[in-house]
Amino acid sequence: MSLTVNVKDNNIEQALRNLKKKLQREGLFKEMKLRKHYEKPCLKKAREKEENIRRSRKSARLRHSD
């Protein structure tokens, strides 16, 4: 995985904001948080199932609002 952030006119603050946005979109912060501690396989499976249900409900809600 390779992320590139351009720095324009030595504006480091803007480049850092862009980097954080890209990392957030890639899900890197979430993955780092999850890997901080060991997660039992049964708990991991339950969490992923919850996330899938939440994601499917959100997509269904967005489709019906059109």
PASEBA-1860 file (N, C-alpha, C; in nm, 3 decimals):
! residues 66
1> MSLTVNVK> 0.085/-0.117/0.000/0.000/0.000/0.000/0.089/0.124/0.000 ~ 0.064/0.211/-0.094/0.145/0.331/-0.106/0.056/0.454/-0.114 ~ 0.073/0.544/-0.019/-0.002/0.669/-0.018/0.094/0.782/-0.049 ~ 0.049/0.874/-0.130/0.130/0.989/-0.166/0.056/1.117/-0.131 ~ 0.125/1.207/-0.064/0.067/1.337/-0.029/0.161/1.444/-0.082 ~ 0.107/1.533/-0.162/0.188/1.642/-0.217/0.191/1.759/-0.120 ~ 0.309/1.819/-0.104/0.326/1.937/-0.019/0.342/2.056/-0.113 ~ 0.245/2.149/-0.103/0.248/2.267/-0.190/0.288/2.390/-0.109
9> DNNIEQAL> 0.381/2.467/-0.159/0.426/2.591/-0.097/0.468/2.571/0.048 ~ 0.535/2.460/0.078/0.582/2.429/0.213/0.471/2.432/0.318 ~ 0.349/2.399/0.278/0.235/2.399/0.368/0.223/2.258/0.430 ~ 0.298/2.237/0.537/0.303/2.107/0.602/0.171/2.073/0.670 ~ 0.105/2.173/0.729/-0.020/2.149/0.801/-0.127/2.093/0.706 ~ -0.138/2.151/0.588/-0.236/2.104/0.490/-0.201/1.963/0.444 ~ -0.074/1.935/0.425/-0.031/1.802/0.383/-0.063/1.698/0.491 ~ -0.044/1.734/0.618/-0.078/1.642/0.727/-0.227/1.615/0.733
17> RNLKKKLQ> -0.308/1.718/0.712/-0.454/1.700/0.711/-0.495/1.605/0.599 ~ -0.433/1.625/0.481/-0.463/1.537/0.367/-0.421/1.392/0.397 ~ -0.305/1.376/0.462/-0.257/1.243/0.496/-0.353/1.175/0.594 ~ -0.398/1.248/0.696/-0.491/1.191/0.793/-0.621/1.150/0.727 ~ -0.671/1.232/0.634/-0.794/1.198/0.562/-0.777/1.069/0.484 ~ -0.663/1.057/0.414/-0.638/0.937/0.334/-0.627/0.813/0.422 ~ -0.558/0.826/0.535/-0.544/0.713/0.626/-0.679/0.674/0.685 ~ -0.762/0.773/0.715/-0.895/0.747/0.768/-0.978/0.670/0.665
25> REGLFKEM> -0.975/0.714/0.540/-1.051/0.648/0.434/-1.005/0.504/0.413 ~ -0.875/0.480/0.428/-0.821/0.345/0.409/-0.853/0.255/0.528 ~ -0.894/0.312/0.639/-0.927/0.232/0.756/-0.806/0.194/0.840 ~ -0.698/0.266/0.824/-0.575/0.231/0.894/-0.586/0.257/1.043 ~ -0.649/0.367/1.083/-0.662/0.399/1.225/-0.746/0.293/1.295 ~ -0.853/0.251/1.231/-0.941/0.149/1.289/-0.865/0.018/1.305 ~ -0.788/-0.018/1.206/-0.712/-0.143/1.211/-0.606/-0.138/1.320 ~ -0.540/-0.025/1.335/-0.439/-0.011/1.440/-0.504/-0.025/1.578
33> KLRKHYEK> -0.621/0.035/1.594/-0.693/0.027/1.721/-0.731/-0.117/1.752 ~ -0.777/-0.191/1.650/-0.816/-0.330/1.670/-0.696/-0.420/1.701 ~ -0.583/-0.391/1.644/-0.464/-0.474/1.663/-0.389/-0.442/1.791 ~ -0.431/-0.338/1.859/-0.363/-0.299/1.982/-0.370/-0.410/2.087 ~ -0.484/-0.478/2.094/-0.502/-0.588/2.189/-0.549/-0.711/2.114 ~ -0.521/-0.827/2.171/-0.565/-0.952/2.111/-0.717/-0.962/2.117 ~ -0.775/-1.010/2.008/-0.919/-1.029/2.003/-0.946/-1.176/1.978 ~ -1.026/-1.236/2.066/-1.059/-1.378/2.049/-1.131/-1.398/1.916
41> PCLKKARE> -1.108/-1.513/1.852/-1.174/-1.538/1.724/-1.326/-1.530/1.730 ~ -1.387/-1.578/1.839/-1.533/-1.573/1.848/-1.581/-1.428/1.860 ~ -1.507/-1.344/1.932/-1.544/-1.203/1.944/-1.522/-1.128/1.813 ~ -1.417/-1.166/1.743/-1.389/-1.104/1.614/-1.500/-1.135/1.514 ~ -1.543/-1.260/1.513/-1.650/-1.302/1.423/-1.779/-1.226/1.455 ~ -1.809/-1.213/1.584/-1.931/-1.142/1.626/-1.924/-0.994/1.587 ~ -1.807/-0.932/1.606/-1.790/-0.791/1.570/-1.806/-0.771/1.420 ~ -1.745/-0.858/1.341/-1.756/-0.846/1.196/-1.900/-0.865/1.149
49> KEENIRRS> -1.971/-0.958/1.214/-2.111/-0.979/1.179/-2.193/-0.853/1.208 ~ -2.169/-0.791/1.324/-2.238/-0.666/1.360/-2.209/-0.557/1.258 ~ -2.082/-0.546/1.217/-2.044/-0.444/1.119/-2.113/-0.467/0.986 ~ -2.122/-0.593/0.944/-2.188/-0.625/0.817/-2.336/-0.590/0.823 ~ -2.400/-0.621/0.936/-2.542/-0.589/0.951/-2.562/-0.438/0.946 ~ -2.478/-0.365/1.019/-2.487/-0.218/1.022/-2.466/-0.160/0.881 ~ -2.367/-0.215/0.809/-2.337/-0.167/0.674/-2.453/-0.194/0.580 ~ -2.513/-0.314/0.589/-2.623/-0.347/0.500/-2.746/-0.262/0.529
57> RKSARLRH> -2.773/-0.236/0.658/-2.886/-0.150/0.694/-2.865/-0.008/0.642 ~ -2.743/0.039/0.652/-2.713/0.175/0.604/-2.731/0.183/0.453 ~ -2.682/0.084/0.379/-2.696/0.086/0.234/-2.843/0.074/0.193 ~ -2.920/-0.007/0.267/-3.063/-0.020/0.237/-3.135/0.113/0.264 ~ -3.097/0.179/0.371/-3.157/0.309/0.405/-3.125/0.413/0.297 ~ -3.002/0.410/0.247/-2.962/0.505/0.144/-3.033/0.477/0.012 ~ -3.055/0.348/-0.020/-3.123/0.313/-0.144/-3.270/0.354/-0.139 ~ -3.333/0.340/-0.024/-3.477/0.371/-0.011/-3.502/0.521/-0.003
65> SD> -3.401/0.600/0.031/-3.421/0.743/0.042/-3.422/0.812/-0.095 ~ -3.373/0.743/-0.198/-3.369/0.804/-0.334/-3.502/0.819/-0.396
END
